[in-house]
Amino acid sequence: MSNDLHNESLHKEIVVLLPRLRRFTRALTGSTDAGDDLTQSTCERALKKLEQFRPGTRLDSWIFRIAKNIWIDQLRSKSNQGNTVDLESWSETEQAAREGAQENYLKLHSVDAAMNQLSEEQRCLLALVCIEGFSYKEASALMEIPVGTVMSRLARARLRLAELLNEPADAKRK
């Protein structure tokens, strides 16, 4: 019975993590639909392997690592088809949620388009640290790379993102 209560508690915690997981998977994939698919796959795998979760560790780190691993597996299994952006879905949510939505939408589109030009690893690190608020140490554990590597790659990702966002519109089209 204790194990059932533990699993029920974990199920509730996973539900609480869903908004963060969706943000993370959308940032990784660059698409609302692909992000939602990755979120679903992540939840399915987490629930199937719930017995592998170690009490005392962070559930969010465990779930995010599952998402990252599934995403890497998907990248490896597919030919490079490029990234897609589901702008209609974002525009509905953004326009309903904020005053001045058009300006926010254009900024969001610019950032999303710039992030999609980054490598998958850079997008993943930016999503973990800058969007989800993981520490460098936590991102290091999730990505299975040294903390110093996280710091240097994240610095390069931030610089590249800034460069992409500062390019004139004409230069981006070329």
ChimeraX commands (.cxc) that place a marker at each C-alpha (Angstrom):
marker #1 position 0.00,0.00,0.00 radius 0.5
marker #1 position 2.88,2.36,0.79 radius 0.5
marker #1 position 4.23,1.92,-2.75 radius 0.5
marker #1 position 0.80,2.75,-4.19 radius 0.5
marker #1 position 0.65,5.95,-2.13 radius 0.5
marker #1 position 4.18,6.83,-3.24 radius 0.5
marker #1 position 3.26,6.29,-6.91 radius 0.5
marker #1 position 0.07,8.30,-6.53 radius 0.5
marker #1 position 2.10,11.14,-5.03 radius 0.5
marker #1 position 4.58,10.96,-7.92 radius 0.5
marker #1 position 1.71,11.02,-10.43 radius 0.5
marker #1 position 0.42,14.24,-8.84 radius 0.5
marker #1 position 3.90,15.78,-8.89 radius 0.5
marker #1 position 4.27,14.92,-12.57 radius 0.5
marker #1 position 0.97,16.67,-13.33 radius 0.5
marker #1 position 2.26,19.78,-11.53 radius 0.5
marker #1 position 5.42,19.66,-13.68 radius 0.5
marker #1 position 3.51,19.50,-16.99 radius 0.5
marker #1 position 3.54,23.26,-17.78 radius 0.5
marker #1 position 7.30,23.45,-17.22 radius 0.5
marker #1 position 7.85,20.25,-19.18 radius 0.5
marker #1 position 5.80,21.60,-22.09 radius 0.5
marker #1 position 7.83,24.83,-22.15 radius 0.5
marker #1 position 11.05,22.84,-22.12 radius 0.5
marker #1 position 9.99,20.42,-24.87 radius 0.5
marker #1 position 8.68,23.24,-27.04 radius 0.5
marker #1 position 11.98,25.08,-26.66 radius 0.5
marker #1 position 13.88,21.93,-27.59 radius 0.5
marker #1 position 11.79,21.07,-30.63 radius 0.5
marker #1 position 10.98,24.58,-31.84 radius 0.5
marker #1 position 7.38,23.55,-32.40 radius 0.5
marker #1 position 4.22,23.45,-30.33 radius 0.5
marker #1 position 3.02,20.18,-31.88 radius 0.5
marker #1 position 6.39,18.43,-31.71 radius 0.5
marker #1 position 6.87,19.73,-28.16 radius 0.5
marker #1 position 3.50,18.36,-27.11 radius 0.5
marker #1 position 4.34,15.01,-28.70 radius 0.5
marker #1 position 7.64,14.96,-26.82 radius 0.5
marker #1 position 5.83,15.86,-23.59 radius 0.5
marker #1 position 3.44,12.97,-24.09 radius 0.5
marker #1 position 6.26,10.53,-24.86 radius 0.5
marker #1 position 8.14,11.74,-21.81 radius 0.5
marker #1 position 5.16,11.23,-19.52 radius 0.5
marker #1 position 4.50,7.78,-20.95 radius 0.5
marker #1 position 8.10,6.70,-20.41 radius 0.5
marker #1 position 8.25,8.23,-16.92 radius 0.5
marker #1 position 5.09,6.43,-15.85 radius 0.5
marker #1 position 6.32,3.11,-17.28 radius 0.5
marker #1 position 9.67,3.48,-15.50 radius 0.5
marker #1 position 8.41,5.03,-12.28 radius 0.5
marker #1 position 10.12,2.32,-10.25 radius 0.5
marker #1 position 13.47,3.66,-11.52 radius 0.5
marker #1 position 12.91,7.06,-9.89 radius 0.5
marker #1 position 15.10,7.34,-6.81 radius 0.5
marker #1 position 13.39,8.96,-3.81 radius 0.5
marker #1 position 15.38,11.91,-2.56 radius 0.5
marker #1 position 16.29,13.09,-6.07 radius 0.5
marker #1 position 14.57,15.88,-7.96 radius 0.5
marker #1 position 11.61,14.68,-9.97 radius 0.5
marker #1 position 11.87,17.61,-12.38 radius 0.5
marker #1 position 15.49,16.76,-13.21 radius 0.5
marker #1 position 14.55,13.13,-13.77 radius 0.5
marker #1 position 11.62,14.04,-16.06 radius 0.5
marker #1 position 13.65,16.63,-18.00 radius 0.5
marker #1 position 16.45,14.10,-18.52 radius 0.5
marker #1 position 13.91,11.63,-19.92 radius 0.5
marker #1 position 12.64,14.34,-22.31 radius 0.5
marker #1 position 16.17,15.24,-23.38 radius 0.5
marker #1 position 17.06,11.60,-24.02 radius 0.5
marker #1 position 13.90,10.93,-26.04 radius 0.5
marker #1 position 14.53,14.09,-28.05 radius 0.5
marker #1 position 18.13,13.08,-28.79 radius 0.5
marker #1 position 16.92,9.62,-29.84 radius 0.5
marker #1 position 14.38,11.23,-32.17 radius 0.5
marker #1 position 17.04,13.48,-33.69 radius 0.5
marker #1 position 19.30,10.54,-34.32 radius 0.5
marker #1 position 16.55,8.44,-35.91 radius 0.5
marker #1 position 15.29,11.13,-38.29 radius 0.5
marker #1 position 16.99,12.72,-41.23 radius 0.5
marker #1 position 17.56,16.40,-40.80 radius 0.5
marker #1 position 14.16,17.83,-41.75 radius 0.5
marker #1 position 14.66,21.26,-40.23 radius 0.5
marker #1 position 12.60,22.95,-37.56 radius 0.5
marker #1 position 9.03,24.15,-37.78 radius 0.5
marker #1 position 7.27,26.82,-35.80 radius 0.5
marker #1 position 3.57,26.64,-35.04 radius 0.5
marker #1 position 2.87,30.37,-35.04 radius 0.5
marker #1 position -0.94,30.09,-35.14 radius 0.5
marker #1 position -1.06,28.30,-31.82 radius 0.5
marker #1 position 1.29,30.79,-30.19 radius 0.5
marker #1 position -0.57,33.78,-31.60 radius 0.5
marker #1 position -3.89,32.59,-30.12 radius 0.5
marker #1 position -2.44,32.25,-26.63 radius 0.5
marker #1 position -0.30,35.36,-26.70 radius 0.5
marker #1 position -2.96,37.65,-28.13 radius 0.5
marker #1 position -5.54,36.52,-25.58 radius 0.5
marker #1 position -3.12,36.78,-22.66 radius 0.5
marker #1 position -1.50,40.20,-23.05 radius 0.5
marker #1 position -2.20,43.77,-23.88 radius 0.5
marker #1 position -0.05,44.81,-26.82 radius 0.5
marker #1 position -0.02,41.20,-27.97 radius 0.5
marker #1 position 1.10,41.97,-31.52 radius 0.5
marker #1 position 4.36,43.50,-30.36 radius 0.5
marker #1 position 4.92,40.65,-27.89 radius 0.5
marker #1 position 4.10,38.12,-30.59 radius 0.5
marker #1 position 6.65,39.64,-32.98 radius 0.5
marker #1 position 9.31,39.62,-30.27 radius 0.5
marker #1 position 8.47,36.03,-29.39 radius 0.5
marker #1 position 8.60,35.05,-33.06 radius 0.5
marker #1 position 12.02,36.71,-33.42 radius 0.5
marker #1 position 13.41,34.93,-30.37 radius 0.5
marker #1 position 11.91,31.61,-31.46 radius 0.5
marker #1 position 13.28,31.97,-34.98 radius 0.5
marker #1 position 16.71,32.89,-33.59 radius 0.5
marker #1 position 16.67,29.95,-31.15 radius 0.5
marker #1 position 15.82,27.62,-34.03 radius 0.5
marker #1 position 19.05,28.70,-35.72 radius 0.5
marker #1 position 21.08,27.55,-32.72 radius 0.5
marker #1 position 22.37,24.01,-32.41 radius 0.5
marker #1 position 20.17,21.56,-30.55 radius 0.5
marker #1 position 22.63,21.49,-27.66 radius 0.5
marker #1 position 22.62,25.28,-27.35 radius 0.5
marker #1 position 18.80,25.38,-27.43 radius 0.5
marker #1 position 18.67,22.69,-24.77 radius 0.5
marker #1 position 21.08,24.53,-22.45 radius 0.5
marker #1 position 19.25,27.85,-22.93 radius 0.5
marker #1 position 15.93,26.15,-22.22 radius 0.5
marker #1 position 17.24,24.45,-19.08 radius 0.5
marker #1 position 19.06,27.42,-17.56 radius 0.5
marker #1 position 17.35,30.52,-18.94 radius 0.5
marker #1 position 13.77,29.32,-19.33 radius 0.5
marker #1 position 13.41,26.64,-16.67 radius 0.5
marker #1 position 15.83,28.10,-14.13 radius 0.5
marker #1 position 18.05,25.07,-13.60 radius 0.5
marker #1 position 21.44,25.83,-12.10 radius 0.5
marker #1 position 24.59,25.17,-14.11 radius 0.5
marker #1 position 25.25,22.17,-11.89 radius 0.5
marker #1 position 21.76,20.76,-12.52 radius 0.5
marker #1 position 22.05,21.38,-16.26 radius 0.5
marker #1 position 25.45,19.70,-16.16 radius 0.5
marker #1 position 23.92,16.59,-14.60 radius 0.5
marker #1 position 21.01,16.57,-17.05 radius 0.5
marker #1 position 23.23,17.02,-20.10 radius 0.5
marker #1 position 25.90,14.71,-18.67 radius 0.5
marker #1 position 28.70,17.20,-19.32 radius 0.5
marker #1 position 31.04,19.09,-16.93 radius 0.5
marker #1 position 29.83,22.34,-15.34 radius 0.5
marker #1 position 32.61,24.29,-17.06 radius 0.5
marker #1 position 31.42,22.98,-20.41 radius 0.5
marker #1 position 27.87,24.08,-19.58 radius 0.5
marker #1 position 29.16,27.56,-18.74 radius 0.5
marker #1 position 31.21,27.98,-21.90 radius 0.5
marker #1 position 28.56,26.52,-24.22 radius 0.5
marker #1 position 25.86,28.60,-22.60 radius 0.5
marker #1 position 27.97,31.74,-22.98 radius 0.5
marker #1 position 28.46,30.96,-26.69 radius 0.5
marker #1 position 24.74,30.24,-27.07 radius 0.5
marker #1 position 23.80,33.57,-25.46 radius 0.5
marker #1 position 26.26,35.45,-27.67 radius 0.5
marker #1 position 24.99,33.73,-30.81 radius 0.5
marker #1 position 21.37,34.39,-29.83 radius 0.5
marker #1 position 22.18,38.06,-29.25 radius 0.5
marker #1 position 23.91,38.24,-32.64 radius 0.5
marker #1 position 20.93,36.66,-34.36 radius 0.5
marker #1 position 18.47,39.00,-32.66 radius 0.5
marker #1 position 20.53,42.08,-33.56 radius 0.5
marker #1 position 20.85,41.26,-37.26 radius 0.5
marker #1 position 18.86,43.54,-39.56 radius 0.5
marker #1 position 15.75,41.93,-41.11 radius 0.5
marker #1 position 17.28,42.05,-44.61 radius 0.5
marker #1 position 20.37,40.14,-43.48 radius 0.5
marker #1 position 18.25,37.36,-41.98 radius 0.5
marker #1 position 16.50,36.72,-45.30 radius 0.5
marker #1 position 19.71,36.21,-47.25 radius 0.5
marker link #1:1,2 radius 0.2
marker link #1:2,3 radius 0.2
marker link #1:3,4 radius 0.2
marker link #1:4,5 radius 0.2
marker link #1:5,6 radius 0.2
marker link #1:6,7 radius 0.2
marker link #1:7,8 radius 0.2
marker link #1:8,9 radius 0.2
marker link #1:9,10 radius 0.2
marker link #1:10,11 radius 0.2
marker link #1:11,12 radius 0.2
marker link #1:12,13 radius 0.2
marker link #1:13,14 radius 0.2
marker link #1:14,15 radius 0.2
marker link #1:15,16 radius 0.2
marker link #1:16,17 radius 0.2
marker link #1:17,18 radius 0.2
marker link #1:18,19 radius 0.2
marker link #1:19,20 radius 0.2
marker link #1:20,21 radius 0.2
marker link #1:21,22 radius 0.2
marker link #1:22,23 radius 0.2
marker link #1:23,24 radius 0.2
marker link #1:24,25 radius 0.2
marker link #1:25,26 radius 0.2
marker link #1:26,27 radius 0.2
marker link #1:27,28 radius 0.2
marker link #1:28,29 radius 0.2
marker link #1:29,30 radius 0.2
marker link #1:30,31 radius 0.2
marker link #1:31,32 radius 0.2
marker link #1:32,33 radius 0.2
marker link #1:33,34 radius 0.2
marker link #1:34,35 radius 0.2
marker link #1:35,36 radius 0.2
marker link #1:36,37 radius 0.2
marker link #1:37,38 radius 0.2
marker link #1:38,39 radius 0.2
marker link #1:39,40 radius 0.2
marker link #1:40,41 radius 0.2
marker link #1:41,42 radius 0.2
marker link #1:42,43 radius 0.2
marker link #1:43,44 radius 0.2
marker link #1:44,45 radius 0.2
marker link #1:45,46 radius 0.2
marker link #1:46,47 radius 0.2
marker link #1:47,48 radius 0.2
marker link #1:48,49 radius 0.2
marker link #1:49,50 radius 0.2
marker link #1:50,51 radius 0.2
marker link #1:51,52 radius 0.2
marker link #1:52,53 radius 0.2
marker link #1:53,54 radius 0.2
marker link #1:54,55 radius 0.2
marker link #1:55,56 radius 0.2
marker link #1:56,57 radius 0.2
marker link #1:57,58 radius 0.2
marker link #1:58,59 radius 0.2
marker link #1:59,60 radius 0.2
marker link #1:60,61 radius 0.2
marker link #1:61,62 radius 0.2
marker link #1:62,63 radius 0.2
marker link #1:63,64 radius 0.2
marker link #1:64,65 radius 0.2
marker link #1:65,66 radius 0.2
marker link #1:66,67 radius 0.2
marker link #1:67,68 radius 0.2
marker link #1:68,69 radius 0.2
marker link #1:69,70 radius 0.2
marker link #1:70,71 radius 0.2
marker link #1:71,72 radius 0.2
marker link #1:72,73 radius 0.2
marker link #1:73,74 radius 0.2
marker link #1:74,75 radius 0.2
marker link #1:75,76 radius 0.2
marker link #1:76,77 radius 0.2
marker link #1:77,78 radius 0.2
marker link #1:78,79 radius 0.2
marker link #1:79,80 radius 0.2
marker link #1:80,81 radius 0.2
marker link #1:81,82 radius 0.2
marker link #1:82,83 radius 0.2
marker link #1:83,84 radius 0.2
marker link #1:84,85 radius 0.2
marker link #1:85,86 radius 0.2
marker link #1:86,87 radius 0.2
marker link #1:87,88 radius 0.2
marker link #1:88,89 radius 0.2
marker link #1:89,90 radius 0.2
marker link #1:90,91 radius 0.2
marker link #1:91,92 radius 0.2
marker link #1:92,93 radius 0.2
marker link #1:93,94 radius 0.2
marker link #1:94,95 radius 0.2
marker link #1:95,96 radius 0.2
marker link #1:96,97 radius 0.2
marker link #1:97,98 radius 0.2
marker link #1:98,99 radius 0.2
marker link #1:99,100 radius 0.2
marker link #1:100,101 radius 0.2
marker link #1:101,102 radius 0.2
marker link #1:102,103 radius 0.2
marker link #1:103,104 radius 0.2
marker link #1:104,105 radius 0.2
marker link #1:105,106 radius 0.2
marker link #1:106,107 radius 0.2
marker link #1:107,108 radius 0.2
marker link #1:108,109 radius 0.2
marker link #1:109,110 radius 0.2
marker link #1:110,111 radius 0.2
marker link #1:111,112 radius 0.2
marker link #1:112,113 radius 0.2
marker link #1:113,114 radius 0.2
marker link #1:114,115 radius 0.2
marker link #1:115,116 radius 0.2
marker link #1:116,117 radius 0.2
marker link #1:117,118 radius 0.2
marker link #1:118,119 radius 0.2
marker link #1:119,120 radius 0.2
marker link #1:120,121 radius 0.2
marker link #1:121,122 radius 0.2
marker link #1:122,123 radius 0.2
marker link #1:123,124 radius 0.2
marker link #1:124,125 radius 0.2
marker link #1:125,126 radius 0.2
marker link #1:126,127 radius 0.2
marker link #1:127,128 radius 0.2
marker link #1:128,129 radius 0.2
marker link #1:129,130 radius 0.2
marker link #1:130,131 radius 0.2
marker link #1:131,132 radius 0.2
marker link #1:132,133 radius 0.2
marker link #1:133,134 radius 0.2
marker link #1:134,135 radius 0.2
marker link #1:135,136 radius 0.2
marker link #1:136,137 radius 0.2
marker link #1:137,138 radius 0.2
marker link #1:138,139 radius 0.2
marker link #1:139,140 radius 0.2
marker link #1:140,141 radius 0.2
marker link #1:141,142 radius 0.2
marker link #1:142,143 radius 0.2
marker link #1:143,144 radius 0.2
marker link #1:144,145 radius 0.2
marker link #1:145,146 radius 0.2
marker link #1:146,147 radius 0.2
marker link #1:147,148 radius 0.2
marker link #1:148,149 radius 0.2
marker link #1:149,150 radius 0.2
marker link #1:150,151 radius 0.2
marker link #1:151,152 radius 0.2
marker link #1:152,153 radius 0.2
marker link #1:153,154 radius 0.2
marker link #1:154,155 radius 0.2
marker link #1:155,156 radius 0.2
marker link #1:156,157 radius 0.2
marker link #1:157,158 radius 0.2
marker link #1:158,159 radius 0.2
marker link #1:159,160 radius 0.2
marker link #1:160,161 radius 0.2
marker link #1:161,162 radius 0.2
marker link #1:162,163 radius 0.2
marker link #1:163,164 radius 0.2
marker link #1:164,165 radius 0.2
marker link #1:165,166 radius 0.2
marker link #1:166,167 radius 0.2
marker link #1:167,168 radius 0.2
marker link #1:168,169 radius 0.2
marker link #1:169,170 radius 0.2
marker link #1:170,171 radius 0.2
marker link #1:171,172 radius 0.2
marker link #1:172,173 radius 0.2
marker link #1:173,174 radius 0.2
view
